[in-house]
Amino acid sequence: MRICLGMWFPGLGSGAAIALVALVCVAGCNREKFPPVPVSGRVTVMGKPMEGVKVTFRPMAADKSAAVGANSIGTTDADGRYTLATAVQSGSKRGAVVGKHQVIFVAPGEVPTTEQVQEIKRGKMPPRPNWVLSPKCRDGSMTFEVPPDGTDKADFDLKTGGNVPPPRAPEGAKGQK
């Protein structure tokens, strides 16, 4: 079957018309439905950085049935800084989708270890998790709006959980001997 592109693109040679169609197809086919934008920030707990906190951004739709894009995850470094990347099977990409997100934080030690998961499978109950962060950090009630151009100011100062004392004041601080 022969396609005559000349009638749609008068004045273009057939080679140029084919190149134009290929370019339009490639541009349209490579476009992501929910492209991520760069997102990074800093997590502190009671004003101090905490290393190893897992940060998850879950996109929220105005309509619960609408697709909104992939979750994004990151882990804080020693200074509490993190950079998000999308969590998709086809390979992660730096950033998060534009729009409102639920933000969930999990501190080191709050998730069962591999050994604990194996014990659960064998019917043994592991010790209760040592919740470091406030329940509000895990329940999805915290939100963040990712702007169209991304941000490096997705900063959060978190509170500790009920069974963990706040971080100690540095030595030499007022009130210590």
Secondary structure, 3 states (H helix, E strand, C coil): CCCCHHHCCCCCCHHHHHHHHHHHHHHHHHCCCCCEECEEEEEEECCEECCCCEEEEEECCCCCCCCCCCCEEEECCCCCEEECEECCCCCCCECEECEEEEEEEECCCCCCCHHHHHHHHCCCCCCCCCCCECHHHCCCCCEEEECCCCECCCCEEECECCCCCCCCCCCCCCCCC
